[in-house]
Amino acid sequence: MTLGTRFTELFGVRHPVVCGGMTGVGTAELIAAVAEAGGLGFLTALTQPSPEALAKEISRCRDMTDQPFGVNLTILPSIDPIPYDEYRDAAIESGITLFETAGRSPEPHMAAFRAAGAKVIHKCVSVRHAVKAERLGVDAVSIDGFECAGHPGEDDIGGLVLIPVTTAALSIPVIASGGIADARGLVAALALGADAVNMGTRFVATKEAAVHENVKRQIVANDERSTNVVFRKFRNTARVAKNAVSDAVIDIEARPDSTFDDIAELVSGKRGRTRVLAEGNMDDGLWWAGQSQGLIHDVPSCRELIERIVAEACDLITNRLVPAVRTAG
């Protein structure tokens, strides 16, 4: 049982379910499992310490699956220069033809992607950026509602509005992202005009995700209120899990004289990846999680998760929505 959409046809996968790039999480074990289950997953380039390491991770993933998967390239400001072009070229030279870009505009990379015959999904948080991405020639757009983990932008538009506004403005496939973790979210996204869904937090709470078991158990224990929105003062808004560190960051940001230097050590990405994701010290660093935690109640395999979501979505459409249609009189 499956749901065929423009997305599944364009990207050659069985199910309209995406596991987008997640730094520190998007490794071969998880992405291969998503691919084997019929979804589309993206290795996160910058999880790897070098372009050479990315090439090795792509090879590892290929050893685990012969199904389609891609590479995420997230382009963000950084203190130390990141060789984005080298990561991109390492992926292309490894035969990757599916890319997910995020952060800044993919424009500087589009010529190289096109020369390689690659398809590109660009992740956006606003309609205006989605429209620009379509003009640049991307093949699909992933649109993040305010519910999402990570960086939802500064407009605070939830998915129930942002998804249909975006699909109405574009002619290319749209992937709905933010607050989606089950069949109801998939059906709702399709009804809002999307062609697939992207899930992040939900895939962290799977057996194959290479994070500490404490992280997975915490996601299950948390509810929809268990997030904090940080960095708003610095116009780099981010949604993270609520814990002692993110509470402290909010308190520091509330001080009129505070600067980013006052929180830099607390919010270090390396600290979060090491102390939380790897070691399971849940109150010792920032870690990403969305409001969809309130919808997550177990830690299945990727296959169990995707097959369950698709089967339940088909059942919802067939046995709940279709019978609800009545003719007048």
One Martini backbone bead per residue (centre of mass of N, CA, C, O) as a GRO file, in nm:
protein
  329
    1MET     BB    1   0.096   0.036   0.023
    2THR     BB    2   0.040   0.363  -0.130
    3LEU     BB    3   0.148   0.703  -0.232
    4GLY     BB    4   0.108   0.883  -0.521
    5THR     BB    5   0.326   1.142  -0.646
    6ARG     BB    6   0.524   1.375  -0.774
    7PHE     BB    7   0.753   1.301  -0.586
    8THR     BB    8   0.782   0.993  -0.635
    9GLU     BB    9   0.832   1.024  -0.941
   10LEU     BB   10   1.081   1.222  -0.941
   11PHE     BB   11   1.258   1.046  -0.702
   12GLY     BB   12   1.209   0.726  -0.696
   13VAL     BB   13   0.991   0.656  -0.469
   14ARG     BB   14   0.741   0.503  -0.274
   15HIS     BB   15   0.730   0.740  -0.056
   16PRO     BB   16   0.610   1.062   0.088
   17VAL     BB   17   0.903   1.048   0.261
   18VAL     BB   18   1.124   1.256   0.462
   19CYS     BB   19   1.478   1.275   0.558
   20GLY     BB   20   1.638   1.524   0.649
   21GLY     BB   21   1.883   1.711   0.740
   22MET     BB   22   2.096   1.619   1.036
   23THR     BB   23   2.306   1.722   1.253
   24GLY     BB   24   2.447   1.425   1.392
   25VAL     BB   25   2.222   1.215   1.239
   26GLY     BB   26   2.287   1.201   0.917
   27THR     BB   27   2.359   0.886   0.872
   28ALA     BB   28   2.385   0.583   0.725
   29GLU     BB   29   2.196   0.417   0.905
   30LEU     BB   30   1.944   0.597   0.869
   31ILE     BB   31   1.932   0.648   0.557
   32ALA     BB   32   1.921   0.352   0.470
   33ALA     BB   33   1.659   0.284   0.623
   34VAL     BB   34   1.480   0.481   0.472
   35ALA     BB   35   1.531   0.368   0.189
   36GLU     BB   36   1.438   0.072   0.248
   37ALA     BB   37   1.138   0.192   0.328
   38GLY     BB   38   1.081   0.423   0.078
   39GLY     BB   39   1.231   0.670   0.137
   40LEU     BB   40   1.393   0.998   0.172
   41GLY     BB   41   1.735   1.049   0.238
   42PHE     BB   42   1.989   1.269   0.410
   43LEU     BB   43   2.293   1.326   0.419
   44THR     BB   44   2.511   1.514   0.628
   45ALA     BB   45   2.780   1.673   0.539
   46LEU     BB   46   2.860   1.838   0.821
   47THR     BB   47   2.901   1.580   0.996
   48GLN     BB   48   3.151   1.575   0.843
   49PRO     BB   49   3.495   1.675   0.868
   50SER     BB   50   3.508   1.607   0.550
   51PRO     BB   51   3.492   1.541   0.220
   52GLU     BB   52   3.624   1.261   0.249
   53ALA     BB   53   3.426   1.156   0.464
   54LEU     BB   54   3.175   1.179   0.290
   55ALA     BB   55   3.256   0.971   0.077
   56LYS     BB   56   3.262   0.736   0.283
   57GLU     BB   57   2.963   0.761   0.373
   58ILE     BB   58   2.841   0.702   0.099
   59SER     BB   59   2.963   0.421   0.072
   60ARG     BB   60   2.830   0.304   0.325
   61CYS     BB   61   2.538   0.345   0.231
   62ARG     BB   62   2.564   0.167  -0.029
   63ASP     BB   63   2.616  -0.098   0.137
   64MET     BB   64   2.301  -0.081   0.261
   65THR     BB   65   2.190   0.038  -0.025
   66ASP     BB   66   1.995   0.062  -0.354
   67GLN     BB   67   1.854   0.315  -0.281
   68PRO     BB   68   1.757   0.624  -0.272
   69PHE     BB   69   1.982   0.902  -0.198
   70GLY     BB   70   2.122   1.188  -0.025
   71VAL     BB   71   2.249   1.532   0.013
   72ASN     BB   72   2.317   1.769   0.257
   73LEU     BB   73   2.345   2.139   0.223
   74THR     BB   74   2.432   2.365   0.475
   75ILE     BB   75   2.419   2.727   0.451
   76LEU     BB   76   2.617   2.900   0.688
   77PRO     BB   77   2.733   3.089   0.908
   78SER     BB   78   3.090   3.109   1.010
   79ILE     BB   79   3.381   3.135   1.171
   80ASP     BB   80   3.474   2.898   1.002
   81PRO     BB   81   3.549   2.807   0.709
   82ILE     BB   82   3.356   2.634   0.459
   83PRO     BB   83   3.391   2.381   0.202
   84TYR     BB   84   3.131   2.357   0.014
   85ASP     BB   85   3.239   2.284  -0.268
   86GLU     BB   86   3.386   2.024  -0.172
   87TYR     BB   87   3.142   1.874  -0.071
   88ARG     BB   88   2.983   1.880  -0.332
   89ASP     BB   89   3.201   1.738  -0.511
   90ALA     BB   90   3.219   1.477  -0.347
   91ALA     BB   91   2.929   1.391  -0.406
   92ILE     BB   92   2.936   1.395  -0.713
   93GLU     BB   93   3.185   1.198  -0.740
   94SER     BB   94   2.996   0.972  -0.583
   95GLY     BB   95   2.702   0.995  -0.749
   96ILE     BB   96   2.523   1.218  -0.659
   97THR     BB   97   2.162   1.326  -0.757
   98LEU     BB   98   2.069   1.420  -0.459
   99PHE     BB   99   1.962   1.735  -0.315
  100GLU     BB  100   1.984   1.929  -0.009
  101THR     BB  101   1.909   2.260   0.066
  102ALA     BB  102   2.020   2.517   0.307
  103GLY     BB  103   1.971   2.839   0.405
  104ARG     BB  104   2.117   2.958   0.176
  105SER     BB  105   2.143   3.004  -0.133
  106PRO     BB  106   2.185   2.778  -0.417
  107GLU     BB  107   2.304   2.936  -0.661
  108PRO     BB  108   2.625   2.869  -0.651
  109HIS     BB  109   2.539   2.540  -0.714
  110MET     BB  110   2.358   2.490  -0.969
  111ALA     BB  111   2.559   2.437  -1.199
  112ALA     BB  112   2.681   2.179  -1.076
  113PHE     BB  113   2.421   2.021  -1.053
  114ARG     BB  114   2.341   2.028  -1.353
  115ALA     BB  115   2.601   1.899  -1.469
  116ALA     BB  116   2.523   1.626  -1.290
  117GLY     BB  117   2.204   1.573  -1.300
  118ALA     BB  118   2.068   1.701  -1.056
  119LYS     BB  119   1.850   1.708  -0.786
  120VAL     BB  120   1.665   1.978  -0.608
  121ILE     BB  121   1.617   2.064  -0.266
  122HIS     BB  122   1.472   2.345  -0.101
  123LYS     BB  123   1.487   2.492   0.212
  124CYS     BB  124   1.217   2.675   0.367
  125VAL     BB  125   1.035   2.963   0.558
  126SER     BB  126   0.921   3.106   0.291
  127VAL     BB  127   0.763   3.211   0.013
  128ARG     BB  128   0.975   3.400  -0.113
  129HIS     BB  129   1.200   3.180  -0.113
  130ALA     BB  130   1.048   2.969  -0.281
  131VAL     BB  131   1.015   3.138  -0.537
  132LYS     BB  132   1.315   3.182  -0.585
  133ALA     BB  133   1.395   2.883  -0.607
  134GLU     BB  134   1.230   2.826  -0.858
  135ARG     BB  135   1.381   3.035  -1.039
  136LEU     BB  136   1.662   2.876  -1.002
  137GLY     BB  137   1.568   2.548  -1.053
  138VAL     BB  138   1.441   2.381  -0.863
  139ASP     BB  139   1.249   2.079  -0.806
  140ALA     BB  140   1.200   2.148  -0.494
  141VAL     BB  141   1.020   2.226  -0.187
  142SER     BB  142   1.087   2.287   0.157
  143ILE     BB  143   0.850   2.369   0.416
  144ASP     BB  144   0.878   2.552   0.725
  145GLY     BB  145   0.723   2.556   1.003
  146PHE     BB  146   0.713   2.682   1.330
  147GLU     BB  147   0.719   2.383   1.463
  148CYS     BB  148   1.000   2.335   1.405
  149ALA     BB  149   1.302   2.234   1.406
  150GLY     BB  150   1.529   2.480   1.431
  151HIS     BB  151   1.492   2.717   1.158
  152PRO     BB  152   1.188   2.917   1.115
  153GLY     BB  153   1.244   3.202   1.138
  154GLU     BB  154   1.061   3.538   1.165
  155ASP     BB  155   0.731   3.491   1.100
  156ASP     BB  156   0.549   3.271   1.250
  157ILE     BB  157   0.438   3.033   1.050
  158GLY     BB  158   0.227   2.797   1.027
  159GLY     BB  159   0.148   2.520   0.839
  160LEU     BB  160  -0.163   2.568   0.785
  161VAL     BB  161  -0.067   2.823   0.609
  162LEU     BB  162   0.212   2.786   0.465
  163ILE     BB  163   0.154   2.550   0.277
  164PRO     BB  164  -0.082   2.663   0.093
  165VAL     BB  165   0.063   2.922   0.010
  166THR     BB  166   0.296   2.776  -0.133
  167THR     BB  167   0.142   2.589  -0.333
  168ALA     BB  168   0.002   2.834  -0.478
  169ALA     BB  169   0.293   2.968  -0.577
  170LEU     BB  170   0.365   2.689  -0.706
  171SER     BB  171   0.467   2.423  -0.953
  172ILE     BB  172   0.629   2.264  -0.769
  173PRO     BB  173   0.707   2.055  -0.546
  174VAL     BB  174   0.595   2.006  -0.201
  175ILE     BB  175   0.736   1.993   0.128
  176ALA     BB  176   0.625   1.918   0.437
  177SER     BB  177   0.725   2.099   0.744
  178GLY     BB  178   0.641   2.067   1.062
  179GLY     BB  179   0.467   1.878   1.295
  180ILE     BB  180   0.541   1.589   1.170
  181ALA     BB  181   0.461   1.218   1.278
  182ASP     BB  182   0.204   1.117   1.107
  183ALA     BB  183  -0.071   1.038   0.922
  184ARG     BB  184  -0.223   1.301   0.970
  185GLY     BB  185   0.000   1.483   0.853
  186LEU     BB  186   0.005   1.364   0.570
  187VAL     BB  187  -0.289   1.416   0.492
  188ALA     BB  188  -0.288   1.718   0.545
  189ALA     BB  189  -0.065   1.793   0.345
  190LEU     BB  190  -0.212   1.694   0.092
  191ALA     BB  191  -0.463   1.882   0.136
  192LEU     BB  192  -0.259   2.147   0.119
  193GLY     BB  193  -0.071   2.051  -0.156
  194ALA     BB  194   0.127   1.850  -0.097
  195ASP     BB  195   0.374   1.574  -0.192
  196ALA     BB  196   0.509   1.572   0.100
  197VAL     BB  197   0.707   1.475   0.387
  198ASN     BB  198   0.893   1.606   0.664
  199MET     BB  199   1.110   1.445   0.911
  200GLY     BB  200   1.291   1.471   1.221
  201THR     BB  201   1.217   1.401   1.517
  202ARG     BB  202   1.092   1.126   1.444
  203PHE     BB  203   1.374   1.001   1.340
  204VAL     BB  204   1.527   1.018   1.608
  205ALA     BB  205   1.291   0.813   1.717
  206THR     BB  206   1.482   0.563   1.620
  207LYS     BB  207   1.674   0.286   1.602
  208GLU     BB  208   1.891   0.408   1.377
  209ALA     BB  209   1.960   0.640   1.534
  210ALA     BB  210   2.279   0.804   1.621
  211VAL     BB  211   2.174   0.816   1.934
  212HIS     BB  212   2.104   0.836   2.239
  213GLU     BB  213   1.863   0.684   2.427
  214ASN     BB  214   1.788   0.935   2.594
  215VAL     BB  215   1.678   1.098   2.359
  216LYS     BB  216   1.446   0.913   2.277
  217ARG     BB  217   1.306   0.906   2.556
  218GLN     BB  218   1.259   1.214   2.576
  219ILE     BB  219   1.073   1.247   2.336
  220VAL     BB  220   0.850   1.061   2.447
  221ALA     BB  221   0.812   1.225   2.721
  222ASN     BB  222   0.745   1.458   2.573
  223ASP     BB  223   0.581   1.749   2.463
  224GLU     BB  224   0.457   2.026   2.287
  225ARG     BB  225   0.607   2.217   2.522
  226SER     BB  226   0.923   2.095   2.484
  227THR     BB  227   1.019   2.397   2.397
  228ASN     BB  228   1.253   2.642   2.268
  229VAL     BB  229   1.304   2.986   2.176
  230VAL     BB  230   1.598   3.092   2.026
  231PHE     BB  231   1.783   3.375   1.907
  232ARG     BB  232   1.586   3.617   1.860
  233LYS     BB  233   1.769   3.862   1.931
  234PHE     BB  234   1.961   3.762   1.662
  235ARG     BB  235   1.793   3.670   1.415
  236ASN     BB  236   1.815   3.320   1.479
  237THR     BB  237   1.582   3.140   1.509
  238ALA     BB  238   1.527   2.860   1.746
  239ARG     BB  239   1.427   2.521   1.790
  240VAL     BB  240   1.436   2.355   2.104
  241ALA     BB  241   1.484   2.181   2.364
  242LYS     BB  242   1.376   2.161   2.682
  243ASN     BB  243   1.618   2.284   2.918
  244ALA     BB  244   1.859   2.412   3.112
  245VAL     BB  245   2.005   2.557   2.877
  246SER     BB  246   1.764   2.692   2.726
  247ASP     BB  247   1.667   2.845   2.973
  248ALA     BB  248   1.928   3.011   3.014
  249VAL     BB  249   1.925   3.152   2.741
  250ILE     BB  250   1.663   3.307   2.780
  251ASP     BB  251   1.755   3.467   3.028
  252ILE     BB  252   1.995   3.609   2.889
  253GLU     BB  253   1.839   3.741   2.650
  254ALA     BB  254   1.658   3.924   2.848
  255ARG     BB  255   1.894   4.091   2.874
  256PRO     BB  256   1.972   4.400   2.754
  257ASP     BB  257   2.312   4.346   2.759
  258SER     BB  258   2.320   4.107   2.589
  259THR     BB  259   2.520   3.867   2.413
  260PHE     BB  260   2.643   3.611   2.235
  261ASP     BB  261   2.887   3.563   2.422
  262ASP     BB  262   2.702   3.473   2.673
  263ILE     BB  263   2.613   3.186   2.500
  264ALA     BB  264   2.826   3.033   2.328
  265GLU     BB  265   2.901   2.790   2.513
  266LEU     BB  266   2.614   2.672   2.548
  267VAL     BB  267   2.551   2.658   2.207
  268SER     BB  268   2.738   2.459   2.115
  269GLY     BB  269   2.742   2.215   1.883
  270LYS     BB  270   2.955   2.030   2.003
  271ARG     BB  271   2.828   2.002   2.280
  272GLY     BB  272   2.558   1.876   2.193
  273ARG     BB  273   2.673   1.629   2.038
  274THR     BB  274   2.839   1.515   2.277
  275ARG     BB  275   2.664   1.540   2.551
  276VAL     BB  276   2.392   1.446   2.420
  277LEU     BB  277   2.385   1.260   2.162
  278ALA     BB  278   2.628   1.072   2.268
  279GLU     BB  279   2.600   1.075   2.610
  280GLY     BB  280   2.303   1.167   2.740
  281ASN     BB  281   2.314   1.472   2.855
  282MET     BB  282   2.020   1.646   2.865
  283ASP     BB  283   2.140   1.923   3.042
  284ASP     BB  284   2.435   1.990   2.854
  285GLY     BB  285   2.271   2.099   2.592
  286LEU     BB  286   2.182   2.159   2.281
  287TRP     BB  287   1.873   2.038   2.118
  288TRP     BB  288   1.683   1.923   1.862
  289ALA     BB  289   1.323   2.007   1.868
  290GLY     BB  290   0.984   1.965   1.823
  291GLN     BB  291   0.637   1.975   1.864
  292SER     BB  292   0.609   1.664   1.774
  293GLN     BB  293   0.658   1.525   2.047
  294GLY     BB  294   0.342   1.499   2.113
  295LEU     BB  295   0.333   1.246   1.877
  296ILE     BB  296   0.551   1.072   2.039
  297HIS     BB  297   0.545   0.707   2.166
  298ASP     BB  298   0.799   0.577   2.010
  299VAL     BB  299   1.071   0.330   1.891
  300PRO     BB  300   1.108   0.260   1.584
  301SER     BB  301   1.160   0.160   1.294
  302CYS     BB  302   1.166   0.287   0.985
  303ARG     BB  303   0.982   0.078   0.862
  304GLU     BB  304   0.757   0.087   1.069
  305LEU     BB  305   0.695   0.385   1.042
  306ILE     BB  306   0.635   0.420   0.737
  307GLU     BB  307   0.426   0.193   0.705
  308ARG     BB  308   0.229   0.306   0.914
  309ILE     BB  309   0.175   0.584   0.795
  310VAL     BB  310   0.073   0.492   0.516
  311ALA     BB  311  -0.152   0.300   0.607
  312GLU     BB  312  -0.309   0.510   0.779
  313ALA     BB  313  -0.354   0.711   0.552
  314CYS     BB  314  -0.519   0.529   0.368
  315ASP     BB  315  -0.740   0.476   0.579
  316LEU     BB  316  -0.832   0.767   0.621
  317ILE     BB  317  -0.918   0.819   0.330
  318THR     BB  318  -1.107   0.565   0.282
  319ASN     BB  319  -1.269   0.546   0.587
  320ARG     BB  320  -1.317   0.872   0.643
  321LEU     BB  321  -1.325   1.078   0.401
  322VAL     BB  322  -1.492   0.948   0.177
  323PRO     BB  323  -1.752   0.881   0.355
  324ALA     BB  324  -1.798   1.198   0.424
  325VAL     BB  325  -1.910   1.225   0.153
  326ARG     BB  326  -2.188   1.427   0.039
  327THR     BB  327  -2.477   1.467  -0.112
  328ALA     BB  328  -2.714   1.658  -0.191
  329GLY     BB  329  -3.016   1.553  -0.030
   0.00000   0.00000   0.00000
